[in-house]
Amino acid sequence: MDYAYVNDAKDQLGLRLALTMGVPGPWSQAAKYLFQYKNYPFIAVGQKGAQENPELFAWTGHRNAPVAVYEDEMPRVGWYEIVMLAERLAPEPRLVPASSAARAEMFGLMTEMASEGGLAWQRRLAMIDVMRAAITDPKARQLPDTLADRYGYSSDAAARANEVCTDILAMLAGKLGAQAARGSDYFVGDEFTAADLYWACFSQLVAPMAEDLNPMPERLRGPYTAPDSVKIEPILLRHRDTMYQRHLSLPLDF
Ligand SMILES: N[C@@H](CCC(=O)N[C@@H](CS)C(=O)NCC(=O)O)C(=O)O
């Protein structure tokens, strides 16, 4: 991925998408694929994970990613508002179902994957624990310490994280199982939706794809991988492999 600097992108027209560079951050990856899937052009702006990002902050009021800035509209940072922006700018091919019942189902599933307290949030708490244990020199702990400050880490919260992840993964696997029984490969209805796209990206923070498909920094592969106590049903990984093959580009690009 080619990244522009904030100062070169902020006065441009159209869509600017600040994305975390160098790691498969699931929120950033998913935001990028939303617009790529819809063939909607954007300028990718580099955000440095767990850094101050002062230029990004001065421009958008945020230090993390993704941040979607369309024309002179307010910067959008939450996954939900970024999905809805993508749907507005490029209604076709749609990623949000037309029926309200299907929409409610899809956003419910995505909330469990991507919202505060959801799967990736919990995985990050557990990951901070793993990184802190692996780095003994406190001065080298900048990455996990910054993430801990930003995302509500406490050792109590981290201790509960694996259990919450197991529960959410079982729910997602159950949903895919029920869909398979009625002949669908997708989370909702019979078509690819944002829930399928988000699971493909968020699965990388549970069971990252192999090096040739997900060339992430080797030192992060362990922390990104859920421990054996977190049960991952095979249907979850079959689903994400199929979604990448059918609808999303590989290898991952960050
Ligand atoms: N605001 C996003 C979540 C953003 C988020 O957690 N981003 C992470 C991963 S892509 C990040 O930027 N981490 C590194 C950092 O905080 O610098 C949402 O709720 O949808």
The ligand as an ORCA input file, in Angstrom:
! r2SCAN-3c Opt
* xyz 0 1
  N     -12.280      3.644     16.153
  C     -12.358      2.292     15.668
  C     -11.356      1.396     16.346
  C      -9.995      1.860     15.978
  C      -8.881      1.016     16.495
  O      -9.024      0.360     17.529
  N      -7.754      1.038     15.764
  C      -6.592      0.298     16.101
  C      -6.285     -0.838     15.144
  S      -6.604     -0.639     13.401
  C      -5.393      1.220     16.161
  O      -5.355      2.235     15.526
  N      -4.417      0.819     16.950
  C      -3.162      1.487     17.024
  C      -3.210      2.813     17.708
  O      -4.023      3.034     18.625
  O      -2.368      3.633     17.329
  C     -13.778      1.783     15.838
  O     -14.271      1.738     16.951
  O     -14.377      1.402     14.836
*
